[in-house]
Amino acid sequence: MAEDRSVDKIRRQINYLYLKHPNIHIIMRLPHHKRKSEIIPVIIKNVYPNLFVVTEKNNEHEELHTIMYTEILTNHIEVLELKNFK
């Protein structure tokens, strides 16, 4: 039950960022991701009940990533701007 509240809190914070400050910075710590622990500037494009979508500019094209809120809970993804939330 506590996890649900944490997911709800993260969802609200991401939604706030989406509406007010969609340019964010993430750190991906996923084993299959080619870059590890690198700060990546992205833009939040959409927010959904279980995930949100960001775009990352790579050279001359955009790459879409879907991020589940649980990935933030498990520390696979870190959103640097969430550190400012209380």
N, C-alpha and C positions, 0 to 999 in steps of 0.2 A: 504494500500500500504506500509506503514512503517513496518508493521508486516512481509510482504514478504521479505523486505530487512534484517530484523533481522533474519529471518529463513535462508536466504542465507548466512548471516555472520556466524551464528552458524554452518551451514553445512560445510562451508569452514574451520572453525576452527577445527571441529571434523575430517574432512578429513586430515588436516595437522597433527593432533595428531595420527591418524591412520597410516599415512605414516612414521612419525618421532618418536613418543613416544606413542605406543599403550597401555602401562600400565598406567591407569588413576584411579582416585578415584571419586566415585559418592556418593551423598546422595539422597536417595529415600524418598519422602514425599507423598507417595501414600496411600490412606486410606486402601486399601486391602492388602498392603504389611505388613508382620508380624513384620518386624523391622522398626522402625520409626526414622528418623533423625540420622542414624548411617552411618559412613563413611565406604564405601565398596570398596575394591580394585578390579578392573575388568580389562579385556583386551579387547580392541576393535577388533572384529573379521572381521566385514564387514561394509561397508558404502554404503547406498542406497540413492536415491533421497529424500525420506520422513522419513527415519529412519536409525538407525544404530544398530548393534548387538554387545553385549558384553557378555563375559563369566565371571562368578564368581565361584571361587573354594570354595566349601563347604565340609569340611572334606576330603572325598575321591572321590568326584564326582564334575563335573562341571555343573553349572546351567546357561542356556542361558536366556538373557533378551533382548527384543527389546525395543528400546527407540526412540520415535518420537522427532524430533527437537522442536516441539511445546511444549513438556513437559518441556523442558529447559526454554522456554519463559514464561511458566505459573508457574515456580518454583516448579513443582512437582518433578523434577530431577535437581540436581545441580552437575555440573562437576567442581571439585575443580581446575583443571588445566586451565579452561577457565578464571579464575580470573587474570591470567598472560597476557592474550591477551588484546590488546588495540583496 
